[in-house]
Amino acid sequence: MILLADILAIAFIVGGALLCLAAAVGLARFRDTISRMHASSKPQTLGLMLTLSGALIHVLVHGTWDATTLGDLGLLTLIICFALGTSPIIGNRVGHEAFKEGLIDEANIARDDSAGQR
């Protein structure tokens, strides 16, 4: 059972690291702000959640259930909740400011919900 949990934890950590790498590559290669915003928020957040979930599984399996282990579990859970709470808000604000400043490529927009608000 411990071996299975370790394999699952390693798979989560490697998968999360690969998603974070994909976000970094997308951030460097995409050309407009909206595309970069998607590359920096969505796979990066999922990658962070997978990596921290792998660490959470490892601590759950190998922990001694003392105050330090419970503190680690609480801290990892709070970091996951904080990332889930802040990433959509930051992505929304970056997109709004990019739209306001005219930093978006109009040719790549399929639908403009705020066309009358300019």
ChimeraX attribute file (.defattr): number of C-alpha atoms within 10 A of each C-alpha:
attribute: neighborCount
match mode: 1-to-1
recipient: residues
	/A:1	7
	/A:2	10
	/A:3	9
	/A:4	9
	/A:5	16
	/A:6	17
	/A:7	14
	/A:8	16
	/A:9	23
	/A:10	17
	/A:11	15
	/A:12	22
	/A:13	21
	/A:14	16
	/A:15	18
	/A:16	24
	/A:17	18
	/A:18	16
	/A:19	21
	/A:20	24
	/A:21	15
	/A:22	17
	/A:23	23
	/A:24	16
	/A:25	14
	/A:26	18
	/A:27	19
	/A:28	12
	/A:29	12
	/A:30	14
	/A:31	12
	/A:32	15
	/A:33	19
	/A:34	21
	/A:35	17
	/A:36	20
	/A:37	20
	/A:38	17
	/A:39	22
	/A:40	21
	/A:41	20
	/A:42	16
	/A:43	20
	/A:44	23
	/A:45	22
	/A:46	19
	/A:47	24
	/A:48	22
	/A:49	22
	/A:50	23
	/A:51	24
	/A:52	20
	/A:53	20
	/A:54	24
	/A:55	20
	/A:56	19
	/A:57	18
	/A:58	18
	/A:59	18
	/A:60	16
	/A:61	16
	/A:62	12
	/A:63	15
	/A:64	11
	/A:65	13
	/A:66	8
	/A:67	9
	/A:68	11
	/A:69	15
	/A:70	15
	/A:71	12
	/A:72	16
	/A:73	18
	/A:74	12
	/A:75	13
	/A:76	18
	/A:77	15
	/A:78	12
	/A:79	14
	/A:80	18
	/A:81	12
	/A:82	11
	/A:83	16
	/A:84	15
	/A:85	11
	/A:86	12
	/A:87	16
	/A:88	14
	/A:89	11
	/A:90	13
	/A:91	17
	/A:92	12
	/A:93	12
	/A:94	15
	/A:95	20
	/A:96	13
	/A:97	13
	/A:98	16
	/A:99	17
	/A:100	11
	/A:101	9
	/A:102	11
	/A:103	13
	/A:104	18
	/A:105	13
	/A:106	12
	/A:107	6
	/A:108	10
	/A:109	9
	/A:110	7
	/A:111	8
	/A:112	8
	/A:113	7
	/A:114	8
	/A:115	7
	/A:116	6
	/A:117	5
	/A:118	6
